[in-house]
Structure formats: structure tokens, C-alpha cells
């Protein structure tokens, strides 16, 4: 991985999409970390294997539920547990570089 590349979670969401577009205009490489390799460069199962990024930017999250069907455990999994896993991956990557 190029040392000036940025890893972005939630790149398919509003913030991630716009951040990716901005970085592209600034000639800063980026890769995505998401739920599936179909829509991302890496999926969340890869977190412990990811290394070589200049920065990790975490924009993924569950912000609202317009259908009224989400449960508290979904919010906790995405907004707390996933954030913890991403941060642990970042710490491991920062020690490796």
C-alpha cells in the first residue's frame, strides 16, 4: 500500500462519498473498508490484516432509522463495536509503519 493512501470506512455513505471525491481531486489515494468486498476494497473481516495507510478515516455508522425497525443492538454493533475494531486496526497499522 502506498504510504500516502488513506483508508476510509463508510465510503458508500454521504460523508465517505464526498470525502473520497475530495481526496481524489487533491490527488490523494484512498481505499475503502466496508461490509463487503463487492462494494469496498477491504471488508471488516480484513481489519487485522490491513497496513500501510497514512491515515484511517472512520465515517461508517448508523445515524437514523427512517423505517422504525432498528434495534438498540444494531446501533451498538455498528457505532460502538465496529468503531472499536477499526480503532484497534488503526493502532496495529500505526505500530507497523
QUIVEN-V281397 format. One record per backbone hydrogen bond with DSSP energy under -1.0 kcal/mol. CO is the residue of the C=O (numbers start at 1). NH is the residue of the N-H. E is the energy in kcal/mol with one decimal. If there is no record, write none. Layout:
{{CO NH E} {CO NH E}}
This chain:
{{2 5 -1.9} {5 54 -2.5} {6 31 -2.4} {7 57 -3.4} {8 33 -2.4} {10 13 -1.7} {13 17 -2.7} {14 18 -2.0} {15 19 -2.7} {16 20 -2.6} {17 21 -2.1} {18 22 -2.2} {19 23 -2.7} {20 24 -2.3} {21 25 -2.1} {22 26 -1.7} {23 28 -3.0} {24 27 -1.6} {29 6 -2.0} {31 8 -2.6} {32 42 -2.0} {33 10 -1.0} {34 44 -1.3} {36 40 -1.0} {42 34 -2.6} {43 46 -2.7} {44 47 -1.1} {46 49 -2.5} {47 50 -1.1} {55 7 -2.7} {57 9 -2.5} {71 75 -1.4} {72 76 -2.4} {73 77 -2.3} {74 78 -2.4} {75 79 -2.8} {76 80 -1.6} {76 81 -2.3} {77 82 -2.4} {80 84 -2.4} {81 85 -2.3} {82 86 -2.6} {83 87 -2.4} {84 88 -2.4} {85 89 -2.1} {86 90 -2.5} {87 91 -2.6} {88 92 -2.1} {89 93 -2.5} {90 94 -2.8} {91 95 -1.5} {92 96 -1.3} {93 97 -1.5}}
